[in-house]
Amino acid sequence: MMRNSVSRQAPRKTNLTLKVRTDVLRAARALAAQEGLSLSELFEHLAEERTGAAAARDAARKELVALAERGLCLGGAPYLTRDQAHER
């Protein structure tokens, strides 16, 4: 079996400095310890979760806008043109 020559490297990480309230930091440390994570890993997981959710919401919003622009055909008679609707 041939091995792929492309090496897989871990994504590059960047240091980040945050200011948070002491009570929030205490709760975050407890949550990280409970889940067996470092604070950095906890923050990364939460950020990925939130940004993924935002991307999913944006995709759903775009899909709904496209659907609204196309309209729904629920059966029945074909749509009237503007002139047909205003004939007297």
C-alpha positions as CSV (number, residue, x, y, z in Angstrom):
1,M,0.0,0.0,0.0
2,M,1.4,3.4,-1.0
3,R,1.4,6.1,1.6
4,N,0.2,9.6,0.7
5,S,3.2,12.0,0.5
6,V,1.2,14.9,1.8
7,S,2.1,15.5,5.4
8,R,-0.7,16.5,7.7
9,Q,0.3,19.2,10.1
10,A,-1.6,20.4,13.1
11,P,-3.3,23.8,12.4
12,R,-1.2,26.7,13.5
13,K,-2.2,28.2,16.8
14,T,-2.0,31.8,18.0
15,N,-1.7,33.2,21.5
16,L,-4.7,35.2,22.8
17,T,-5.0,37.4,25.8
18,L,-8.5,37.9,27.3
19,K,-9.9,39.9,30.2
20,V,-12.8,38.2,31.9
21,R,-14.6,38.7,35.2
22,T,-13.1,36.6,38.0
23,D,-16.4,34.6,38.5
24,V,-16.6,33.8,34.8
25,L,-13.0,32.6,34.8
26,R,-13.6,30.4,37.9
27,A,-16.7,28.9,36.3
28,A,-14.8,28.3,33.0
29,R,-11.9,26.6,34.8
30,A,-14.4,24.3,36.6
31,L,-16.1,23.5,33.4
32,A,-12.8,22.8,31.6
33,A,-11.7,20.5,34.4
34,Q,-15.0,18.7,34.5
35,E,-14.7,18.1,30.7
36,G,-11.0,17.2,30.9
37,L,-9.9,20.2,28.8
38,S,-7.6,23.1,29.2
39,L,-9.0,26.6,29.1
40,S,-7.6,27.0,25.6
41,E,-9.3,23.8,24.4
42,L,-12.6,24.9,26.1
43,F,-12.5,28.3,24.4
44,E,-11.6,26.7,21.1
45,H,-14.5,24.2,21.3
46,L,-17.0,26.9,22.3
47,A,-15.8,29.2,19.5
48,E,-16.1,26.5,16.9
49,E,-19.5,25.6,18.2
50,R,-20.8,29.1,18.0
51,T,-19.2,30.0,14.6
52,G,-20.5,26.7,13.2
53,A,-24.0,27.6,14.4
54,A,-23.7,31.0,12.9
55,A,-22.7,29.5,9.6
56,A,-25.6,27.0,9.7
57,R,-28.0,29.9,10.4
58,D,-26.6,31.9,7.5
59,A,-27.0,28.9,5.2
60,A,-30.6,28.3,6.3
61,R,-31.4,32.0,5.9
62,K,-30.0,32.0,2.3
63,E,-32.0,28.9,1.6
64,L,-35.2,30.5,2.9
65,V,-34.7,33.7,0.9
66,A,-34.1,31.7,-2.3
67,L,-37.3,29.7,-1.6
68,A,-39.3,32.9,-1.0
69,E,-38.0,34.3,-4.2
70,R,-38.9,31.2,-6.2
71,G,-42.3,30.8,-4.5
72,L,-44.1,27.7,-3.7
73,C,-46.4,25.8,-6.0
74,L,-49.1,24.3,-3.9
75,G,-51.1,23.0,-6.8
76,G,-54.4,24.4,-8.2
77,A,-54.7,26.9,-11.0
78,P,-51.6,28.5,-12.4
79,Y,-50.6,31.9,-11.2
80,L,-52.4,34.9,-12.8
81,T,-50.5,37.5,-14.6
82,R,-50.9,41.1,-13.3
83,D,-53.1,42.0,-16.3
84,Q,-55.3,38.9,-15.7
85,A,-55.7,39.7,-12.0
86,H,-56.8,43.3,-12.8
87,E,-59.2,42.6,-15.7
88,R,-62.6,44.0,-15.1
